[in-house]
Amino acid sequence: MLTYIIPFLILLTIVVFIHEYGHYYFARRYGVGVTAFSVGFGRELFGWTDKHGTRWKFSLIPFGGYVKFFGDHNIFSDFNREELRKQYSEEDQEKLLAFKPLYQRNLIAFGGPLANFILAFFIFLSVFMFVGKDFTPAMIAEVKKESPAEIYGLKKNDVFLSIDGNKVESLLDVSKFITLSNGDFIEFIVLRNNDEYTLKVKPNLVETKDDFGNPFKKRMVGIQIGPNNNSINHVKLGPTKAAYYSAKEIIFVSQKTISMVWGYIQKLWGKGYGDLRQLGGPIKIAQISGDVAKMGLLPFVIIIAYISISLGLFNLFPIPLLDGGHIALNTIEGIRGKEFNKKTLENTFRIGIAVIGTLMVFTIINDISGYFNRFFN
């Protein structure tokens, strides 16, 4: 179990610390009092107090963390100004988040997800600059008999140019773009005898397991991939190109994540796409982080980048309690030009608790089911 727990705690501590530091940075920048910065929850194990009065601490339960603002007693503190005016002097109100301008409150909320994206950016940047990025052109080495690829016209030695509008720049892109496609057909643009061909292939959905032993339906077209002209092209990039491809990877992952979430939402009405068994929570993240850590330091660092993107993106969803929910409520309040009353806030946050609670229960059930499928099938 330690081979899973230790990498998971390292990964979680890094991405959560960075996330909370994003909130902390903008809060300090705009004069909001910060009374505590905790890695973990519950009873403090050890810590120190800095010159600004912030208590930096490591707490007993290591699953997450938080930043506590001055006057922040509950989830309504950002909006409950009527009561805050009675409790705090005008001087103390200057240190309260609730009384900051709209753009500052939203930047403080956005700071956490932004920090997660910045972490991922610098991880990708470092990898592309010092380890390199693969630019090996991908071609079809074999087309399986009676496969969708053969039926719809893909041929041996076709060189991939794009898949579903995504430019193919390396061997790894082919399987990634096929797996992440969500339409009934996958559009391939290939180079054949110096001519470009556009072909649409309907993949087979095959029940299989991912690299971590979790069951899912894989999209298969029936091809084997190889390097074009048997030439491997692995390049260390300069800062500008590395920055470009780092930003591109973050945008691609974010777009595909949003697309998948939309597919899952539509599935509630029987019209969506995606395999809901792939949704996971803390157990699955621990499983993935442990398995990847066994592969070496570089894969583990890269998975930190992807988890950081996921955490940042998830927190931007406009669900009450999440950063995106605070941004949405702040913005709506600004447009209305009037503060929310307490009852409205209570009902809004109850909805948020219900949504997040339901999602947590669902992902934990998925995690447990995946665990038993992995080890007992």
C-alpha positions as a Markdown table, in Angstrom:
| # | Residue | x | y | z |
|---|---|---|---|---|
| 1 | Met | 0.0 | 0.0 | 0.0 |
| 2 | Leu | 2.9 | 2.4 | 0.7 |
| 3 | Thr | 3.9 | 2.2 | -3.0 |
| 4 | Tyr | 0.5 | 3.9 | -3.7 |
| 5 | Ile | 0.0 | 6.1 | -0.6 |
| 6 | Ile | 3.4 | 7.8 | -0.6 |
| 7 | Pro | 3.3 | 8.9 | -4.3 |
| 8 | Phe | -0.3 | 9.9 | -3.9 |
| 9 | Leu | 0.4 | 12.1 | -0.9 |
| 10 | Ile | 3.4 | 13.7 | -2.7 |
| 11 | Leu | 1.3 | 14.4 | -5.8 |
| 12 | Leu | -1.6 | 15.7 | -3.7 |
| 13 | Thr | 0.5 | 17.9 | -1.5 |
| 14 | Ile | 2.2 | 19.5 | -4.5 |
| 15 | Val | -0.9 | 20.3 | -6.5 |
| 16 | Val | -3.0 | 21.4 | -3.5 |
| 17 | Phe | -0.2 | 23.6 | -2.1 |
| 18 | Ile | 0.3 | 25.3 | -5.5 |
| 19 | His | -3.5 | 25.7 | -5.8 |
| 20 | Glu | -3.9 | 27.3 | -2.4 |
| 21 | Tyr | -0.8 | 29.4 | -2.9 |
| 22 | Gly | -2.5 | 31.0 | -5.9 |
| 23 | His | -5.3 | 32.1 | -3.6 |
| 24 | Tyr | -2.8 | 33.3 | -1.0 |
| 25 | Tyr | -0.8 | 35.3 | -3.5 |
| 26 | Phe | -3.7 | 37.3 | -4.8 |
| 27 | Ala | -5.2 | 37.8 | -1.4 |
| 28 | Arg | -2.0 | 39.2 | 0.0 |
| 29 | Arg | -1.6 | 41.4 | -3.2 |
| 30 | Tyr | -5.0 | 43.0 | -2.6 |
| 31 | Gly | -4.7 | 43.4 | 1.1 |
| 32 | Val | -6.9 | 40.6 | 2.3 |
| 33 | Gly | -5.9 | 39.3 | 5.7 |
| 34 | Val | -4.7 | 35.6 | 5.6 |
| 35 | Thr | -4.9 | 34.0 | 9.1 |
| 36 | Ala | -3.9 | 30.4 | 8.1 |
| 37 | Phe | -2.3 | 28.4 | 5.3 |
| 38 | Ser | -2.8 | 24.7 | 6.0 |
| 39 | Val | -1.4 | 21.7 | 4.2 |
| 40 | Gly | -4.0 | 19.1 | 5.3 |
| 41 | Phe | -7.0 | 19.3 | 7.5 |
| 42 | Gly | -7.7 | 18.8 | 11.2 |
| 43 | Arg | -5.3 | 19.1 | 14.1 |
| 44 | Glu | -2.1 | 20.9 | 13.5 |
| 45 | Leu | 1.0 | 18.8 | 13.6 |
| 46 | Phe | 3.6 | 21.6 | 13.3 |
| 47 | Gly | 3.8 | 25.1 | 11.9 |
| 48 | Trp | 5.0 | 28.7 | 12.2 |
| 49 | Thr | 3.6 | 32.2 | 12.1 |
| 50 | Asp | 5.1 | 34.7 | 9.7 |
| 51 | Lys | 5.5 | 38.4 | 10.1 |
| 52 | His | 2.1 | 39.1 | 8.5 |
| 53 | Gly | 0.3 | 37.0 | 11.1 |
| 54 | Thr | -0.4 | 34.0 | 8.8 |
| 55 | Arg | -0.1 | 30.6 | 10.5 |
| 56 | Trp | 1.6 | 28.2 | 8.1 |
| 57 | Lys | 0.9 | 24.6 | 9.2 |
| 58 | Phe | 0.9 | 21.0 | 8.4 |
| 59 | Ser | -2.2 | 19.2 | 9.7 |
| 60 | Leu | -3.1 | 15.6 | 10.6 |
| 61 | Ile | -5.3 | 14.7 | 7.7 |
| 62 | Pro | -3.1 | 15.1 | 4.6 |
| 63 | Phe | -5.9 | 15.0 | 1.9 |
| 64 | Gly | -6.0 | 18.6 | 0.7 |
| 65 | Gly | -5.5 | 22.0 | 2.3 |
| 66 | Tyr | -6.9 | 25.4 | 2.6 |
| 67 | Val | -6.3 | 29.2 | 3.0 |
| 68 | Lys | -8.3 | 30.9 | 5.7 |
| 69 | Phe | -8.9 | 34.6 | 5.2 |
| 70 | Phe | -9.4 | 37.2 | 7.9 |
| 71 | Gly | -13.0 | 37.0 | 9.1 |
| 72 | Asp | -13.6 | 33.8 | 7.1 |
| 73 | His | -15.8 | 31.8 | 9.5 |
| 74 | Asn | -18.0 | 29.9 | 7.0 |
| 75 | Ile | -18.7 | 29.5 | 3.3 |
| 76 | Phe | -21.1 | 32.5 | 3.3 |
| 77 | Ser | -18.4 | 34.9 | 4.5 |
| 78 | Asp | -17.6 | 36.2 | 1.0 |
| 79 | Phe | -21.2 | 37.5 | 0.5 |
| 80 | Asn | -22.7 | 38.0 | 4.0 |
| 81 | Arg | -21.8 | 41.7 | 4.1 |
| 82 | Glu | -24.8 | 42.9 | 6.1 |
| 83 | Glu | -23.7 | 40.9 | 9.2 |
| 84 | Leu | -20.0 | 41.6 | 8.6 |
| 85 | Arg | -20.6 | 45.4 | 8.8 |
| 86 | Lys | -22.0 | 44.9 | 12.3 |
| 87 | Gln | -19.1 | 42.7 | 13.4 |
| 88 | Tyr | -16.1 | 44.6 | 12.1 |
| 89 | Ser | -14.8 | 48.2 | 12.2 |
| 90 | Glu | -14.2 | 50.1 | 9.0 |
| 91 | Glu | -10.5 | 49.5 | 9.5 |
| 92 | Asp | -10.9 | 45.7 | 9.8 |
| 93 | Gln | -13.3 | 45.7 | 6.8 |
| 94 | Glu | -10.3 | 46.7 | 4.6 |
| 95 | Lys | -8.9 | 43.3 | 5.3 |
| 96 | Leu | -12.0 | 41.4 | 4.5 |
| 97 | Leu | -12.5 | 39.6 | 1.2 |
| 98 | Ala | -16.2 | 40.5 | 1.1 |
| 99 | Phe | -15.5 | 44.2 | 0.8 |
| 100 | Lys | -13.0 | 44.0 | -2.0 |
| 101 | Pro | -13.9 | 45.2 | -5.6 |
| 102 | Leu | -15.5 | 42.5 | -7.9 |
| 103 | Tyr | -12.3 | 42.0 | -10.0 |
| 104 | Gln | -10.2 | 41.5 | -6.9 |
| 105 | Arg | -12.5 | 38.9 | -5.4 |
| 106 | Asn | -12.7 | 37.1 | -8.7 |
| 107 | Leu | -8.9 | 37.2 | -9.2 |
| 108 | Ile | -8.4 | 35.8 | -5.7 |
| 109 | Ala | -10.8 | 32.9 | -6.5 |
| 110 | Phe | -9.2 | 32.4 | -9.9 |
| 111 | Gly | -5.7 | 32.4 | -8.4 |
| 112 | Gly | -5.9 | 28.8 | -7.3 |
| 113 | Pro | -6.8 | 27.3 | -10.7 |
| 114 | Leu | -4.4 | 29.7 | -12.4 |
| 115 | Ala | -1.5 | 28.4 | -10.2 |
| 116 | Asn | -2.4 | 24.9 | -11.2 |
| 117 | Phe | -2.2 | 25.8 | -14.9 |
| 118 | Ile | 1.1 | 27.6 | -14.3 |
| 119 | Leu | 2.6 | 24.5 | -12.5 |
| 120 | Ala | 1.6 | 22.3 | -15.5 |
| 121 | Phe | 3.1 | 24.8 | -17.9 |
| 122 | Phe | 6.5 | 24.9 | -16.2 |
| 123 | Ile | 6.5 | 21.1 | -15.9 |
| 124 | Phe | 5.9 | 20.7 | -19.7 |
| 125 | Leu | 8.3 | 23.5 | -20.4 |
| 126 | Ser | 11.1 | 21.8 | -18.5 |
| 127 | Val | 10.4 | 18.4 | -20.0 |
| 128 | Phe | 10.4 | 19.8 | -23.6 |
| 129 | Met | 13.5 | 21.8 | -23.0 |
| 130 | Phe | 15.7 | 19.4 | -21.1 |
| 131 | Val | 14.3 | 16.0 | -22.0 |
| 132 | Gly | 12.8 | 16.7 | -25.4 |
| 133 | Lys | 9.6 | 16.2 | -27.4 |
| 134 | Asp | 8.8 | 13.5 | -29.9 |
| 135 | Phe | 8.2 | 14.6 | -33.5 |
| 136 | Thr | 8.4 | 11.2 | -35.2 |
| 137 | Pro | 6.1 | 11.1 | -38.2 |
| 138 | Ala | 3.5 | 8.4 | -37.8 |
| 139 | Met | 2.5 | 6.0 | -40.5 |
| 140 | Ile | 0.4 | 2.8 | -40.8 |
| 141 | Ala | 2.6 | -0.2 | -40.5 |
| 142 | Glu | -0.2 | -2.7 | -40.8 |
| 143 | Val | -4.0 | -2.7 | -41.5 |
| 144 | Lys | -5.8 | -5.6 | -39.9 |
| 145 | Lys | -8.1 | -7.7 | -42.1 |
| 146 | Glu | -11.8 | -6.8 | -42.0 |
| 147 | Ser | -11.1 | -4.0 | -39.5 |
| 148 | Pro | -12.8 | -0.6 | -39.7 |
| 149 | Ala | -9.6 | 0.8 | -41.1 |
| 150 | Glu | -9.7 | -1.6 | -44.0 |
| 151 | Ile | -13.4 | -1.3 | -44.6 |
| 152 | Tyr | -13.2 | 2.6 | -44.7 |
| 153 | Gly | -10.1 | 2.8 | -46.9 |
| 154 | Leu | -7.0 | 3.3 | -44.7 |
| 155 | Lys | -3.9 | 1.6 | -46.2 |
| 156 | Lys | -0.5 | 0.5 | -45.2 |
| 157 | Asn | 2.2 | 3.2 | -45.5 |
| 158 | Asp | -0.4 | 6.0 | -45.1 |
| 159 | Val | 1.2 | 8.9 | -43.2 |
| 160 | Phe | -1.0 | 10.6 | -40.6 |
| 161 | Leu | -1.5 | 14.4 | -41.0 |
| 162 | Ser | -4.4 | 15.0 | -38.7 |
| 163 | Ile | -7.1 | 13.1 | -36.7 |
| 164 | Asp | -10.4 | 14.9 | -36.0 |
| 165 | Gly | -8.8 | 18.2 | -36.9 |
| 166 | Asn | -5.9 | 17.7 | -34.5 |
| 167 | Lys | -2.5 | 17.8 | -36.2 |
| 168 | Val | -0.5 | 14.6 | -35.8 |
| 169 | Glu | 3.0 | 15.5 | -34.7 |
| 170 | Ser | 4.3 | 12.3 | -33.2 |
| 171 | Leu | 3.6 | 8.5 | -32.9 |
| 172 | Leu | 2.0 | 9.1 | -29.5 |
| 173 | Asp | -0.6 | 11.5 | -31.0 |
| 174 | Val | -2.3 | 8.8 | -33.0 |
| 175 | Ser | -3.5 | 6.6 | -30.2 |
| 176 | Lys | -4.2 | 9.6 | -28.0 |
| 177 | Phe | -6.5 | 11.3 | -30.6 |
| 178 | Ile | -8.3 | 8.0 | -31.4 |
| 179 | Thr | -8.9 | 7.3 | -27.8 |
| 180 | Leu | -10.1 | 10.8 | -27.0 |
| 181 | Ser | -12.4 | 11.1 | -30.1 |
| 182 | Asn | -16.1 | 11.1 | -29.3 |
| 183 | Gly | -18.0 | 11.1 | -32.6 |
| 184 | Asp | -19.5 | 8.2 | -34.4 |
| 185 | Phe | -16.8 | 8.5 | -37.0 |
| 186 | Ile | -13.1 | 9.6 | -36.7 |
| 187 | Glu | -11.8 | 11.8 | -39.5 |
| 188 | Phe | -8.3 | 10.9 | -40.7 |
| 189 | Ile | -6.3 | 13.1 | -43.1 |
| 190 | Val | -3.4 | 11.0 | -44.5 |
| 191 | Leu | -0.6 | 11.4 | -47.0 |
| 192 | Arg | -0.6 | 8.7 | -49.6 |
| 193 | Asn | 1.9 | 8.8 | -52.6 |
| 194 | Asn | 2.2 | 12.6 | -52.1 |
| 195 | Asp | -1.5 | 13.1 | -52.2 |
| 196 | Glu | -3.8 | 14.0 | -49.3 |
| 197 | Tyr | -6.8 | 11.8 | -48.5 |
| 198 | Thr | -9.6 | 12.5 | -46.1 |
| 199 | Leu | -11.3 | 9.3 | -44.7 |
| 200 | Lys | -13.9 | 8.8 | -42.1 |
| 201 | Val | -13.7 | 5.6 | -40.1 |
| 202 | Lys | -16.3 | 4.2 | -37.7 |
| 203 | Pro | -14.4 | 2.6 | -34.8 |
| 204 | Asn | -15.3 | -0.6 | -33.0 |
| 205 | Leu | -15.9 | -0.3 | -29.3 |
| 206 | Val | -14.0 | -3.1 | -27.6 |
| 207 | Glu | -14.3 | -3.9 | -23.9 |
| 208 | Thr | -10.8 | -3.8 | -22.5 |
| 209 | Lys | -8.7 | -2.4 | -19.6 |
| 210 | Asp | -6.6 | 0.7 | -19.5 |
| 211 | Asp | -2.9 | 0.8 | -18.5 |
| 212 | Phe | -3.9 | 0.8 | -14.9 |
| 213 | Gly | -6.3 | -2.2 | -15.0 |
| 214 | Asn | -9.5 | -0.2 | -15.1 |
| 215 | Pro | -12.3 | -1.5 | -17.5 |
| 216 | Phe | -13.5 | 0.7 | -20.3 |
| 217 | Lys | -14.7 | 0.6 | -23.9 |
| 218 | Lys | -11.8 | 1.3 | -26.2 |
| 219 | Arg | -12.2 | 2.8 | -29.7 |
| 220 | Met | -10.3 | 0.6 | -32.2 |
| 221 | Val | -9.8 | 1.1 | -35.9 |
| 222 | Gly | -7.5 | -1.9 | -36.5 |
| 223 | Ile | -4.1 | -0.5 | -37.4 |
| 224 | Gln | -0.5 | -0.8 | -36.2 |
| 225 | Ile | 1.6 | 2.4 | -36.1 |
| 226 | Gly | 5.2 | 2.8 | -36.9 |
| 227 | Pro | 7.7 | 5.6 | -37.6 |
| 228 | Asn | 7.7 | 7.0 | -41.1 |
| 229 | Asn | 10.9 | 5.9 | -42.9 |
| 230 | Asn | 11.9 | 4.2 | -39.7 |
| 231 | Ser | 13.2 | 7.6 | -38.5 |
| 232 | Ile | 12.8 | 8.6 | -34.8 |
| 233 | Asn | 12.9 | 12.3 | -34.3 |
| 234 | His | 13.2 | 13.3 | -30.6 |
| 235 | Val | 14.1 | 17.0 | -30.1 |
| 236 | Lys | 15.1 | 19.2 | -27.2 |
| 237 | Leu | 13.2 | 22.5 | -27.8 |
| 238 | Gly | 14.2 | 26.1 | -27.2 |
| 239 | Pro | 12.3 | 28.2 | -24.7 |
| 240 | Thr | 9.9 | 29.7 | -27.3 |
| 241 | Lys | 8.9 | 26.5 | -28.9 |
| 242 | Ala | 8.8 | 24.7 | -25.6 |
| 243 | Ala | 6.4 | 27.4 | -24.2 |
| 244 | Tyr | 4.2 | 27.1 | -27.3 |
| 245 | Tyr | 3.9 | 23.3 | -27.0 |
| 246 | Ser | 3.4 | 23.6 | -23.3 |
| 247 | Ala | 0.5 | 26.0 | -23.7 |
| 248 | Lys | -0.9 | 23.9 | -26.5 |
| 249 | Glu | -0.9 | 20.7 | -24.4 |
| 250 | Ile | -2.8 | 22.5 | -21.5 |
| 251 | Ile | -5.4 | 23.9 | -24.0 |
| 252 | Phe | -5.8 | 20.4 | -25.6 |
| 253 | Val | -6.3 | 18.6 | -22.3 |
| 254 | Ser | -8.7 | 21.3 | -21.1 |
| 255 | Gln | -10.8 | 21.2 | -24.3 |
| 256 | Lys | -11.0 | 17.4 | -24.2 |
| 257 | Thr | -11.8 | 17.3 | -20.5 |
| 258 | Ile | -14.7 | 19.8 | -21.0 |
| 259 | Ser | -15.9 | 17.8 | -24.0 |
| 260 | Met | -15.9 | 14.6 | -22.0 |
| 261 | Val | -17.7 | 16.3 | -19.1 |
| 262 | Trp | -20.4 | 17.5 | -21.5 |
| 263 | Gly | -20.7 | 14.0 | -22.9 |
| 264 | Tyr | -21.2 | 12.6 | -19.4 |
| 265 | Ile | -23.8 | 15.2 | -18.6 |
| 266 | Gln | -25.7 | 14.4 | -21.8 |
| 267 | Lys | -25.6 | 10.7 | -20.8 |
| 268 | Leu | -27.9 | 11.5 | -18.0 |
| 269 | Trp | -30.5 | 11.9 | -20.8 |
| 270 | Gly | -29.3 | 8.9 | -22.8 |
| 271 | Lys | -27.7 | 11.0 | -25.5 |
| 272 | Gly | -24.1 | 11.5 | -24.4 |
| 273 | Tyr | -20.8 | 9.7 | -25.0 |
| 274 | Gly | -17.8 | 8.5 | -22.9 |
| 275 | Asp | -17.4 | 5.7 | -20.4 |
| 276 | Leu | -18.6 | 6.7 | -17.0 |
| 277 | Arg | -16.4 | 4.0 | -15.5 |
| 278 | Gln | -13.4 | 6.1 | -16.3 |
| 279 | Leu | -14.5 | 8.8 | -13.8 |
| 280 | Gly | -12.5 | 8.4 | -10.7 |
| 281 | Gly | -11.8 | 9.9 | -7.3 |
| 282 | Pro | -9.1 | 9.8 | -4.7 |
| 283 | Ile | -8.6 | 6.0 | -4.9 |
| 284 | Lys | -8.1 | 6.0 | -8.6 |
| 285 | Ile | -5.7 | 9.0 | -8.4 |
| 286 | Ala | -3.7 | 7.1 | -5.8 |
| 287 | Gln | -3.7 | 4.0 | -8.0 |
| 288 | Ile | -2.5 | 6.0 | -11.0 |
| 289 | Ser | 0.1 | 8.0 | -9.1 |
| 290 | Gly | 1.5 | 4.8 | -7.6 |
| 291 | Asp | 1.7 | 2.9 | -10.9 |
| 292 | Val | 3.2 | 5.9 | -12.7 |
| 293 | Ala | 5.8 | 6.4 | -9.9 |
| 294 | Lys | 7.0 | 2.9 | -10.5 |
| 295 | Met | 7.9 | 3.9 | -14.1 |
| 296 | Gly | 10.3 | 6.5 | -12.9 |
| 297 | Leu | 10.6 | 10.2 | -11.9 |
| 298 | Leu | 9.9 | 11.7 | -15.3 |
| 299 | Pro | 6.5 | 10.0 | -15.8 |
| 300 | Phe | 5.6 | 10.9 | -12.3 |
| 301 | Val | 6.4 | 14.5 | -12.8 |
| 302 | Ile | 4.4 | 14.5 | -16.0 |
| 303 | Ile | 1.3 | 13.0 | -14.3 |
| 304 | Ile | 1.6 | 15.8 | -11.7 |
| 305 | Ala | 1.1 | 18.2 | -14.5 |
| 306 | Tyr | -2.0 | 16.4 | -15.8 |
| 307 | Ile | -3.6 | 16.1 | -12.4 |
| 308 | Ser | -2.8 | 19.8 | -11.7 |
| 309 | Ile | -4.7 | 20.7 | -15.0 |
| 310 | Ser | -7.6 | 18.6 | -13.9 |
| 311 | Leu | -7.7 | 20.1 | -10.4 |
| 312 | Gly | -7.5 | 23.7 | -11.8 |
| 313 | Leu | -10.2 | 23.0 | -14.4 |
| 314 | Phe | -12.6 | 21.2 | -12.1 |
| 315 | Asn | -12.4 | 24.2 | -9.6 |
| 316 | Leu | -13.4 | 26.5 | -12.4 |
| 317 | Phe | -16.8 | 24.8 | -13.0 |
| 318 | Pro | -19.6 | 27.2 | -11.9 |
| 319 | Ile | -20.7 | 25.0 | -9.0 |
| 320 | Pro | -21.3 | 26.7 | -5.6 |
| 321 | Leu | -18.5 | 25.9 | -3.2 |
| 322 | Leu | -15.9 | 25.7 | -6.0 |
| 323 | Asp | -13.8 | 28.7 | -7.2 |
| 324 | Gly | -15.9 | 28.9 | -10.3 |
| 325 | Gly | -19.0 | 29.0 | -8.3 |
| 326 | His | -17.6 | 32.0 | -6.3 |
| 327 | Ile | -16.7 | 33.7 | -9.5 |
| 328 | Ala | -20.1 | 33.2 | -10.9 |
| 329 | Leu | -21.9 | 34.4 | -7.8 |
| 330 | Asn | -19.6 | 37.5 | -7.5 |
| 331 | Thr | -20.2 | 38.3 | -11.2 |
| 332 | Ile | -24.0 | 37.9 | -11.0 |
| 333 | Glu | -24.0 | 40.0 | -7.8 |
| 334 | Gly | -22.0 | 42.7 | -9.7 |
| 335 | Ile | -24.4 | 42.6 | -12.6 |
| 336 | Arg | -27.5 | 42.9 | -10.3 |
| 337 | Gly | -25.9 | 45.7 | -8.4 |
| 338 | Lys | -27.4 | 44.3 | -5.2 |
| 339 | Glu | -26.2 | 41.9 | -2.5 |
| 340 | Phe | -27.6 | 38.4 | -2.1 |
| 341 | Asn | -29.8 | 37.8 | 0.9 |
| 342 | Lys | -28.8 | 35.0 | 3.3 |
| 343 | Lys | -31.6 | 32.6 | 2.3 |
| 344 | Thr | -30.6 | 32.8 | -1.4 |
| 345 | Leu | -27.0 | 32.0 | -0.4 |
| 346 | Glu | -28.1 | 29.1 | 1.8 |
| 347 | Asn | -30.1 | 27.5 | -1.0 |
| 348 | Thr | -27.4 | 28.1 | -3.5 |
| 349 | Phe | -24.7 | 26.5 | -1.4 |
| 350 | Arg | -27.0 | 23.6 | -0.6 |
| 351 | Ile | -27.3 | 22.9 | -4.3 |
| 352 | Gly | -23.5 | 23.0 | -4.5 |
| 353 | Ile | -23.1 | 20.6 | -1.6 |
| 354 | Ala | -25.6 | 18.2 | -3.2 |
| 355 | Val | -23.9 | 18.3 | -6.6 |
| 356 | Ile | -20.3 | 17.8 | -5.2 |
| 357 | Gly | -21.5 | 15.2 | -2.7 |
| 358 | Thr | -23.3 | 13.2 | -5.4 |
| 359 | Leu | -20.2 | 13.4 | -7.6 |
| 360 | Met | -17.9 | 12.2 | -4.7 |
| 361 | Val | -20.1 | 9.3 | -3.9 |
| 362 | Phe | -20.3 | 8.2 | -7.6 |
| 363 | Thr | -16.5 | 8.4 | -8.1 |
| 364 | Ile | -15.8 | 6.6 | -4.9 |
| 365 | Ile | -18.2 | 3.8 | -5.9 |
| 366 | Asn | -16.4 | 3.8 | -9.3 |
| 367 | Asp | -13.0 | 3.6 | -7.5 |
| 368 | Ile | -14.1 | 0.6 | -5.4 |
| 369 | Ser | -15.6 | -1.2 | -8.3 |
| 370 | Gly | -12.5 | -0.6 | -10.4 |
| 371 | Tyr | -10.3 | -1.8 | -7.5 |
| 372 | Phe | -12.1 | -5.1 | -7.3 |
| 373 | Asn | -12.2 | -5.5 | -11.1 |
| 374 | Arg | -8.5 | -5.0 | -11.2 |
| 375 | Phe | -7.4 | -7.4 | -8.5 |
| 376 | Phe | -10.1 | -10.0 | -8.5 |
| 377 | Asn | -10.9 | -10.5 | -12.2 |
